[in-house]
């Protein structure tokens, strides 16, 4: 029996010839379909390994007329929260055999540092999701989308989307209550006796304003004037830049609520560089409860949004959407927790 041509990838037909069975039986064996004895299945798998055959999942999807791959869009891998979301998604999907096709965006902000470098709201997500849609995935899990809600709903007509960490009406959404988390952080600083509390946020886009709105509301309710500085991105370097504005001059705040942990860590670095101590001179809260926040010497008070749980829930929602494309949109919200550490204390 002729051997497979070493100059081309092995095919199911090559495996079938090596074992002496039909190509259909080989296909059944790889799909786990009934009708193949365990002995024959093992012989097929052994021959495939020997020949270097790898199943073509995309071709199998076309034959079944059903997508088995699930796309995962992450906004920023430099932020640990997205790594935690990825781990949760993988935990949900791995037992099912669904492939994950990963796409990573650049977060919004300045070109060349924290931003996509081109385009604007209504264009960023479309450019980043395009390759996943072209890969014919069955569902895209997206953490975190930055385009306006209506544009995301338009994209969801091309491929179902599960939005993570942001609620989008009419689209499967798994998210944490950002208003509650930001409110808890701000109220904690008020309870410690701070009155000059500032907020470091990032570039505005739809879906990323609830933390700022909650801070504003708590400050107004306390009869205090909010002070907000928008950093050019969501990174540590962007936090340092925002801190230069806030910490210059005699009226500097005694406490800062940061939109996320990287911004908070950037503020911390700048404060230490100016000779200020945390929390003696400046109390500081982050958001996301990254692993870095809990390190000895960092000890950052932060809001835990349950990133790993969000990933598991998003993966489960994606499987449900594949199983029932016409089901009503999932709307699943979890309550965040404020994790108290050593970066907050009463004002000096």
Secondary structure as a PSIPRED ss2 file (coil, helix, strand):
# PSIPRED VFORMAT (PSIPRED V4.0)

   1 X C   1.000  0.000  0.000
   2 X C   1.000  0.000  0.000
   3 X C   1.000  0.000  0.000
   4 X C   1.000  0.000  0.000
   5 X C   1.000  0.000  0.000
   6 X C   1.000  0.000  0.000
   7 X C   1.000  0.000  0.000
   8 X C   1.000  0.000  0.000
   9 X C   1.000  0.000  0.000
  10 X C   1.000  0.000  0.000
  11 X C   1.000  0.000  0.000
  12 X H   0.000  1.000  0.000
  13 X H   0.000  1.000  0.000
  14 X H   0.000  1.000  0.000
  15 X H   0.000  1.000  0.000
  16 X H   0.000  1.000  0.000
  17 X H   0.000  1.000  0.000
  18 X H   0.000  1.000  0.000
  19 X H   0.000  1.000  0.000
  20 X C   1.000  0.000  0.000
  21 X C   1.000  0.000  0.000
  22 X C   1.000  0.000  0.000
  23 X H   0.000  1.000  0.000
  24 X H   0.000  1.000  0.000
  25 X H   0.000  1.000  0.000
  26 X H   0.000  1.000  0.000
  27 X H   0.000  1.000  0.000
  28 X H   0.000  1.000  0.000
  29 X H   0.000  1.000  0.000
  30 X H   0.000  1.000  0.000
  31 X H   0.000  1.000  0.000
  32 X C   1.000  0.000  0.000
  33 X C   1.000  0.000  0.000
  34 X C   1.000  0.000  0.000
  35 X C   1.000  0.000  0.000
  36 X C   1.000  0.000  0.000
  37 X C   1.000  0.000  0.000
  38 X H   0.000  1.000  0.000
  39 X H   0.000  1.000  0.000
  40 X H   0.000  1.000  0.000
  41 X H   0.000  1.000  0.000
  42 X H   0.000  1.000  0.000
  43 X H   0.000  1.000  0.000
  44 X H   0.000  1.000  0.000
  45 X H   0.000  1.000  0.000
  46 X H   0.000  1.000  0.000
  47 X H   0.000  1.000  0.000
  48 X H   0.000  1.000  0.000
  49 X H   0.000  1.000  0.000
  50 X H   0.000  1.000  0.000
  51 X H   0.000  1.000  0.000
  52 X C   1.000  0.000  0.000
  53 X C   1.000  0.000  0.000
  54 X C   1.000  0.000  0.000
  55 X C   1.000  0.000  0.000
  56 X C   1.000  0.000  0.000
  57 X H   0.000  1.000  0.000
  58 X H   0.000  1.000  0.000
  59 X H   0.000  1.000  0.000
  60 X H   0.000  1.000  0.000
  61 X H   0.000  1.000  0.000
  62 X H   0.000  1.000  0.000
  63 X H   0.000  1.000  0.000
  64 X H   0.000  1.000  0.000
  65 X C   1.000  0.000  0.000
  66 X C   1.000  0.000  0.000
  67 X C   1.000  0.000  0.000
  68 X C   1.000  0.000  0.000
  69 X C   1.000  0.000  0.000
  70 X E   0.000  0.000  1.000
  71 X E   0.000  0.000  1.000
  72 X E   0.000  0.000  1.000
  73 X E   0.000  0.000  1.000
  74 X E   0.000  0.000  1.000
  75 X C   1.000  0.000  0.000
  76 X C   1.000  0.000  0.000
  77 X C   1.000  0.000  0.000
  78 X C   1.000  0.000  0.000
  79 X C   1.000  0.000  0.000
  80 X H   0.000  1.000  0.000
  81 X H   0.000  1.000  0.000
  82 X H   0.000  1.000  0.000
  83 X H   0.000  1.000  0.000
  84 X H   0.000  1.000  0.000
  85 X H   0.000  1.000  0.000
  86 X H   0.000  1.000  0.000
  87 X H   0.000  1.000  0.000
  88 X H   0.000  1.000  0.000
  89 X H   0.000  1.000  0.000
  90 X H   0.000  1.000  0.000
  91 X H   0.000  1.000  0.000
  92 X H   0.000  1.000  0.000
  93 X H   0.000  1.000  0.000
  94 X H   0.000  1.000  0.000
  95 X C   1.000  0.000  0.000
  96 X C   1.000  0.000  0.000
  97 X C   1.000  0.000  0.000
  98 X C   1.000  0.000  0.000
  99 X C   1.000  0.000  0.000
 100 X E   0.000  0.000  1.000
 101 X E   0.000  0.000  1.000
 102 X E   0.000  0.000  1.000
 103 X E   0.000  0.000  1.000
 104 X E   0.000  0.000  1.000
 105 X C   1.000  0.000  0.000
 106 X C   1.000  0.000  0.000
 107 X C   1.000  0.000  0.000
 108 X C   1.000  0.000  0.000
 109 X C   1.000  0.000  0.000
 110 X C   1.000  0.000  0.000
 111 X E   0.000  0.000  1.000
 112 X C   1.000  0.000  0.000
 113 X C   1.000  0.000  0.000
 114 X C   1.000  0.000  0.000
 115 X E   0.000  0.000  1.000
 116 X C   1.000  0.000  0.000
 117 X C   1.000  0.000  0.000
 118 X C   1.000  0.000  0.000
 119 X C   1.000  0.000  0.000
 120 X C   1.000  0.000  0.000
 121 X C   1.000  0.000  0.000
 122 X C   1.000  0.000  0.000
 123 X C   1.000  0.000  0.000
 124 X H   0.000  1.000  0.000
 125 X H   0.000  1.000  0.000
 126 X H   0.000  1.000  0.000
 127 X H   0.000  1.000  0.000
 128 X H   0.000  1.000  0.000
 129 X H   0.000  1.000  0.000
 130 X H   0.000  1.000  0.000
 131 X H   0.000  1.000  0.000
 132 X H   0.000  1.000  0.000
 133 X H   0.000  1.000  0.000
 134 X H   0.000  1.000  0.000
 135 X C   1.000  0.000  0.000
 136 X C   1.000  0.000  0.000
 137 X C   1.000  0.000  0.000
 138 X C   1.000  0.000  0.000
 139 X E   0.000  0.000  1.000
 140 X E   0.000  0.000  1.000
 141 X E   0.000  0.000  1.000
 142 X E   0.000  0.000  1.000
 143 X E   0.000  0.000  1.000
 144 X C   1.000  0.000  0.000
 145 X C   1.000  0.000  0.000
 146 X C   1.000  0.000  0.000
 147 X C   1.000  0.000  0.000
 148 X C   1.000  0.000  0.000
 149 X H   0.000  1.000  0.000
 150 X H   0.000  1.000  0.000
 151 X H   0.000  1.000  0.000
 152 X H   0.000  1.000  0.000
 153 X H   0.000  1.000  0.000
 154 X H   0.000  1.000  0.000
 155 X H   0.000  1.000  0.000
 156 X H   0.000  1.000  0.000
 157 X C   1.000  0.000  0.000
 158 X C   1.000  0.000  0.000
 159 X C   1.000  0.000  0.000
 160 X E   0.000  0.000  1.000
 161 X E   0.000  0.000  1.000
 162 X E   0.000  0.000  1.000
 163 X E   0.000  0.000  1.000
 164 X E   0.000  0.000  1.000
 165 X C   1.000  0.000  0.000
 166 X C   1.000  0.000  0.000
 167 X C   1.000  0.000  0.000
 168 X C   1.000  0.000  0.000
 169 X C   1.000  0.000  0.000
 170 X C   1.000  0.000  0.000
 171 X C   1.000  0.000  0.000
 172 X E   0.000  0.000  1.000
 173 X E   0.000  0.000  1.000
 174 X E   0.000  0.000  1.000
 175 X E   0.000  0.000  1.000
 176 X E   0.000  0.000  1.000
 177 X C   1.000  0.000  0.000
 178 X H   0.000  1.000  0.000
 179 X H   0.000  1.000  0.000
 180 X H   0.000  1.000  0.000
 181 X H   0.000  1.000  0.000
 182 X H   0.000  1.000  0.000
 183 X H   0.000  1.000  0.000
 184 X H   0.000  1.000  0.000
 185 X H   0.000  1.000  0.000
 186 X H   0.000  1.000  0.000
 187 X H   0.000  1.000  0.000
 188 X H   0.000  1.000  0.000
 189 X H   0.000  1.000  0.000
 190 X H   0.000  1.000  0.000
 191 X H   0.000  1.000  0.000
 192 X C   1.000  0.000  0.000
 193 X C   1.000  0.000  0.000
 194 X C   1.000  0.000  0.000
 195 X C   1.000  0.000  0.000
 196 X C   1.000  0.000  0.000
 197 X E   0.000  0.000  1.000
 198 X E   0.000  0.000  1.000
 199 X E   0.000  0.000  1.000
 200 X E   0.000  0.000  1.000
 201 X E   0.000  0.000  1.000
 202 X C   1.000  0.000  0.000
 203 X C   1.000  0.000  0.000
 204 X C   1.000  0.000  0.000
 205 X C   1.000  0.000  0.000
 206 X C   1.000  0.000  0.000
 207 X C   1.000  0.000  0.000
 208 X C   1.000  0.000  0.000
 209 X C   1.000  0.000  0.000
 210 X H   0.000  1.000  0.000
 211 X H   0.000  1.000  0.000
 212 X H   0.000  1.000  0.000
 213 X H   0.000  1.000  0.000
 214 X H   0.000  1.000  0.000
 215 X H   0.000  1.000  0.000
 216 X H   0.000  1.000  0.000
 217 X H   0.000  1.000  0.000
 218 X H   0.000  1.000  0.000
 219 X H   0.000  1.000  0.000
 220 X H   0.000  1.000  0.000
 221 X H   0.000  1.000  0.000
 222 X C   1.000  0.000  0.000
 223 X C   1.000  0.000  0.000
 224 X C   1.000  0.000  0.000
 225 X C   1.000  0.000  0.000
 226 X C   1.000  0.000  0.000
 227 X E   0.000  0.000  1.000
 228 X E   0.000  0.000  1.000
 229 X E   0.000  0.000  1.000
 230 X E   0.000  0.000  1.000
 231 X C   1.000  0.000  0.000
 232 X C   1.000  0.000  0.000
 233 X C   1.000  0.000  0.000
 234 X C   1.000  0.000  0.000
 235 X C   1.000  0.000  0.000
 236 X H   0.000  1.000  0.000
 237 X H   0.000  1.000  0.000
 238 X H   0.000  1.000  0.000
 239 X H   0.000  1.000  0.000
 240 X H   0.000  1.000  0.000
 241 X H   0.000  1.000  0.000
 242 X H   0.000  1.000  0.000
 243 X H   0.000  1.000  0.000
 244 X H   0.000  1.000  0.000
 245 X H   0.000  1.000  0.000
 246 X H   0.000  1.000  0.000
 247 X C   1.000  0.000  0.000
 248 X C   1.000  0.000  0.000
 249 X C   1.000  0.000  0.000
 250 X C   1.000  0.000  0.000
 251 X C   1.000  0.000  0.000
 252 X C   1.000  0.000  0.000
 253 X C   1.000  0.000  0.000
 254 X C   1.000  0.000  0.000
 255 X E   0.000  0.000  1.000
 256 X E   0.000  0.000  1.000
 257 X E   0.000  0.000  1.000
 258 X E   0.000  0.000  1.000
 259 X C   1.000  0.000  0.000
 260 X C   1.000  0.000  0.000
 261 X H   0.000  1.000  0.000
 262 X H   0.000  1.000  0.000
 263 X H   0.000  1.000  0.000
 264 X H   0.000  1.000  0.000
 265 X H   0.000  1.000  0.000
 266 X H   0.000  1.000  0.000
 267 X H   0.000  1.000  0.000
 268 X H   0.000  1.000  0.000
 269 X H   0.000  1.000  0.000
 270 X H   0.000  1.000  0.000
 271 X H   0.000  1.000  0.000
 272 X H   0.000  1.000  0.000
 273 X H   0.000  1.000  0.000
 274 X C   1.000  0.000  0.000
 275 X C   1.000  0.000  0.000
 276 X C   1.000  0.000  0.000
 277 X C   1.000  0.000  0.000
 278 X C   1.000  0.000  0.000
 279 X C   1.000  0.000  0.000
 280 X C   1.000  0.000  0.000
 281 X C   1.000  0.000  0.000
 282 X C   1.000  0.000  0.000
 283 X E   0.000  0.000  1.000
 284 X E   0.000  0.000  1.000
 285 X E   0.000  0.000  1.000
 286 X E   0.000  0.000  1.000
 287 X E   0.000  0.000  1.000
 288 X C   1.000  0.000  0.000
 289 X C   1.000  0.000  0.000
 290 X C   1.000  0.000  0.000
 291 X C   1.000  0.000  0.000
 292 X H   0.000  1.000  0.000
 293 X H   0.000  1.000  0.000
 294 X H   0.000  1.000  0.000
 295 X C   1.000  0.000  0.000
 296 X C   1.000  0.000  0.000
 297 X C   1.000  0.000  0.000
 298 X C   1.000  0.000  0.000
 299 X C   1.000  0.000  0.000
 300 X C   1.000  0.000  0.000
 301 X E   0.000  0.000  1.000
 302 X E   0.000  0.000  1.000
 303 X E   0.000  0.000  1.000
 304 X E   0.000  0.000  1.000
 305 X C   1.000  0.000  0.000
 306 X C   1.000  0.000  0.000
 307 X H   0.000  1.000  0.000
 308 X H   0.000  1.000  0.000
 309 X H   0.000  1.000  0.000
 310 X H   0.000  1.000  0.000
 311 X H   0.000  1.000  0.000
 312 X H   0.000  1.000  0.000
 313 X H   0.000  1.000  0.000
 314 X H   0.000  1.000  0.000
 315 X H   0.000  1.000  0.000
 316 X H   0.000  1.000  0.000
 317 X H   0.000  1.000  0.000
 318 X H   0.000  1.000  0.000
 319 X H   0.000  1.000  0.000
 320 X H   0.000  1.000  0.000
 321 X H   0.000  1.000  0.000
 322 X H   0.000  1.000  0.000
 323 X H   0.000  1.000  0.000
 324 X C   1.000  0.000  0.000
 325 X C   1.000  0.000  0.000
 326 X C   1.000  0.000  0.000
 327 X C   1.000  0.000  0.000
 328 X C   1.000  0.000  0.000
 329 X C   1.000  0.000  0.000
 330 X C   1.000  0.000  0.000
 331 X E   0.000  0.000  1.000
 332 X E   0.000  0.000  1.000
 333 X E   0.000  0.000  1.000
 334 X E   0.000  0.000  1.000
 335 X C   1.000  0.000  0.000
 336 X C   1.000  0.000  0.000
 337 X E   0.000  0.000  1.000
 338 X E   0.000  0.000  1.000
 339 X E   0.000  0.000  1.000
 340 X C   1.000  0.000  0.000
 341 X C   1.000  0.000  0.000
 342 X C   1.000  0.000  0.000
 343 X C   1.000  0.000  0.000
 344 X C   1.000  0.000  0.000
 345 X C   1.000  0.000  0.000
 346 X C   1.000  0.000  0.000
 347 X C   1.000  0.000  0.000
 348 X C   1.000  0.000  0.000
